[in-house]
Amino acid sequence: MEPNCYKFENSTMSVVVPNDPMRIMQFFTLCGALKLETLGMKRSRSPSAYAIMKRQYGFKGNRAKVLQQAQMVKSWLKENS
């Protein structure tokens, strides 16, 4: 694990988010974009927030499950940062 990172772990997953304000805001922004994607909105000409979250943070499952996992990590980050 990198020295300046937040590591969220529970029984089903482990996520590492760098302790950099820009990266944390990027994570929060992706969570919001993923929520909009689950409601039917699409990003144009770029990878979906769903694809980015799965690639960068290793989430597994469909959009709803990835959103649920991301919201757990987001609330944990708000409490611990």
N, C-alpha and C positions, 0 to 999 in steps of 0.2 A: 504494500500500500504506500502511496506517496505520502510524504511527511505532513503536508498541509491539506488534508482531505477529511471530509465527513464520511463515515462509513455506517450505513444503515443495514442492520441485519435482523431478520426474524426467522422463523422456522422454514419459510418457503423461499426466501430470496435474500440476496446481499447486493447492495448498491453503493458505489463510491462516487461522491460528488466533490470536486475540488473546492477547497476553502478559498474561493476567489469570488468577490461580489458579482463580477460580470457573469461567471459560470453559474452561480446560484440564480441570478435573475434570468439567465437563459433557460434554466430548468423550470422556473416558475412560468415563463412565457410559453414554453413548450407544453406545460400542463394545461394552460388556458387554451392553446391552439388545439390540443387533443380533445378537450371537452367540446369545443366547437365542431370538430370533425365528427364526433359521435352524434352530434345533433344534425349533421348533414352538410355543413359547410366544407368547402374544399380549398386547398392552397393551389395556386396556379403555377405551373412550370417549375415546381421545386418538389423535393421529396416531402411526403406528408409528415406531420409531427409524429404520427404513429411510427413511421419507418425510422425517423431520427431517434426517437426515444428507445426503440428496440435496439438499434445499432449502437448508440452511445452508452446506454445504461444497462443493456442486457435484459430488459423486461421480456416476459414470455406471455403469450396468450393473444386473444382478440382485442379489439379496441377498448371494449368495456373493461376487460380485466387489466389491461395495461393502464388505463385511466385510474382504476381503483388502486393499483400498486403505486402509481405516481402520486396520487393524492395522499397516500399513507406516508410516503417519503417527504412530500412537501410539508405536511403538518409536523413531521418529526424535525425537519430542518428549521421550521419557524420556532419551535420550542427550544432547539439546541444551538441556534446561531445568534 
